[in-house]
Amino acid sequence: MLHKHSEKYRNPRLLVHRSKTAELELPETKLLSTQFQTLTNDKTTPTSTSIQETKQLGQRYTIPEHGIKEDVAYSLIHNELTLDGNPHLNLASFVNTATTDIAKKLVMENINKNLADNDEYPQLIELTQRCVSILAQLWCCSKGDTPIGCSTTGSSEAVMLGGLTMKKRWEHKMRAQGRDCSKPNIIMSSACQVALEKFARYFDVECRLVPVSAATHFCMDPKLLHEYVDENTIGLFVIMGTTYTGHLEDISEICRTLEEIESRNPQWGNLEIPIHVDGASGGFILPFGYDAEHLSKLNGLDQWCFNNPRVLSINTSSHKFGLTTPGLGWVLWRDESLLPAELRFRLKYLGGVEETFGLNFSRPGFQVVHQYFNFMSLGFTGFRERFRKSLFVARAFSYALLKSEKLRDSIEIVSSVHERIADGGVPQNVNEYISQFDAFKAGIPLVAFKLSRKFQEKYPDIPQVIVSSMLRTRGWIIPNYPLPRSTDGSEKWEVLRVVFRSEMQLDLAQLLLFDIETVIARLVRSYEKVLRHLAAEQTEEERRAFIYEMLLTLASPGGPDAAASDDEDAENAEAAARAREKRAHLAERTSRNYRGTC
Ligand SMILES: *Cc1c(COP(=O)(O)O)cnc(C)c1O
């Protein structure tokens, strides 16, 4: 997020404007009104130590001349941060929020190690090497190859590095044949996370977004590739686990289509178009959660990694299903020959020479320690058990949403992990999800759902986003977003998405279900009540429009003040006009996009 130092921060609005002479005993009195402070001043004898501290409490956007005591600073900041959402109830995020005490101990012991200090921390570098080797094997490297890879700050940096190697290799190939290499393009589906588009923009590659549709489960449609691929295509980003619905893109069909395109265009200087797999979440879920045989039943999904000749690089995020804290990702290439020499930097290290490739230099080392600890302490079966449990909870939750007496056909599920492979149906009994694990579709443990067509036809004036807002008052953070750009108009659908991380156990999922039932019942009740009470002289349409607007205003992020504070921020007329336009399109305020979630 970018931050401006605008007027709002130069002259922050304060609850209390302290007079220069106010001398207060306790820092907490900053929350009292000026009059009250004067009163207390009359009655108390000020102590000298706290004067400085209290004066500085109002200066939140300016560095204080003199610092305040550590314990006071601690309690102020600690208290302020309790306003943040509860990470465990943040069901919007793939990012891990659970760490054991023993892992924390190891993390704290290594918190001050820099991953860039190779000479000083050789064992930290050794643990990084072990993690790369472990991932290479999980991603089916073959005996003849020499996989190579590095740690990154997350999948974003990893995607940049993967994209850069595709770009450089394409340039070499084209240049060697005396062909033009000024117009590279990269192809990905419109369901991509923002990091993928960032690569294209930051590194001057044309971004070709293939629109999705309900028929392709909001994933890349291989058939459309004919219109997008050409000689200047440096490669494809294929997503294993989209952020919107957790679906896995049909990599085998994508490869078949690429073969077809290439065989029709033998004159191209660029054949064997490579794939970089975005496994931000799937990179851990697929190898641990599912057997290859199970994945092979899903249109050859077992060929998602280095066992597929077109897949030359893969990224993942450790802070998602690698179960570390935020700030660690990985990118691996099938073979070291795929890393163009000009991208590697050679640095002297312990008397030898070491090569690096990355956008950052100094980075915390403890996350690598944490990842290695997770590999060792959980082992293959530990990861598998966790992910299968999360999948079970996600499936059981979907099942319950569909079968709930109280919800009576109000909900449709857009994700697919709860569906049988054979016929797309749901089981008779929820226990089949355990006893016949391999009979159900693979994907990331998440549930994307929406108000059903039936519900929306009956109550077209209840905006779905209000469900998200009402659940927020219970502490649940469940975003509501429109689907990505499509060929069938499905971007008009909005979905609510719940990610099932390991803390989201069955009992919590059950509470969430009850809360969803309550929220929807309450919404319908209040809707009908307001509709009855609205003035009779208004037309039905006016009454409905009124309710819709009222609910949308209540549900808007930041509340009705959001647009007003933008006005304050507006430093010129153009920005003010933009803010007015923003207010006019209330609905747009609520339509954010999963592209930017993680
Ligand atoms: C989260 C995510 C990213 C970005 O990863 P970070 O580790 O947050 O940088 C990219 N792609 C997908 C599919 C993701 O889910």
The ligand as an SDF file (V2000), in Angstrom:
LIG
                    3D

 15 15  0  0  0  0  0  0  0  0999 V2000
   -1.2180  -15.0660   -2.5920 C   0  0  0  0  0  0  0  0  0  0  0  0
   -1.0550  -15.2990   -4.0090 C   0  0  0  0  0  0  0  0  0  0  0  0
   -0.0580  -14.6350   -4.7350 C   0  0  0  0  0  0  0  0  0  0  0  0
    0.8420  -13.5900   -4.0960 C   0  0  0  0  0  0  0  0  0  0  0  0
    1.6290  -14.2040   -3.1360 O   0  0  0  0  0  0  0  0  0  0  0  0
    2.3850  -13.4410   -1.9520 P   0  0  0  0  0  0  0  0  0  0  0  0
    3.1150  -14.5540   -1.2870 O   0  0  0  0  0  0  0  0  0  0  0  0
    1.3400  -12.8310   -1.0980 O   0  0  0  0  0  0  0  0  0  0  0  0
    3.2940  -12.4400   -2.5760 O   0  0  0  0  0  0  0  0  0  0  0  0
    0.0850  -14.9500   -6.0730 C   0  0  0  0  0  0  0  0  0  0  0  0
   -0.7120  -15.8590   -6.6590 N   0  0  0  0  0  0  0  0  0  0  0  0
   -1.6980  -16.5120   -6.0000 C   0  0  0  0  0  0  0  0  0  0  0  0
   -2.5330  -17.5170   -6.7190 C   0  0  0  0  0  0  0  0  0  0  0  0
   -1.8990  -16.2490   -4.6460 C   0  0  0  0  0  0  0  0  0  0  0  0
   -2.8650  -16.8930   -3.9880 O   0  0  0  0  0  0  0  0  0  0  0  0
  1  2  1  0
  2  3  1  0
  2 14  2  0
  3  4  1  0
  3 10  2  0
  4  5  1  0
  5  6  1  0
  6  7  2  0
  6  8  1  0
  6  9  1  0
 10 11  1  0
 11 12  2  0
 12 13  1  0
 12 14  1  0
 14 15  1  0
M  END
$$$$
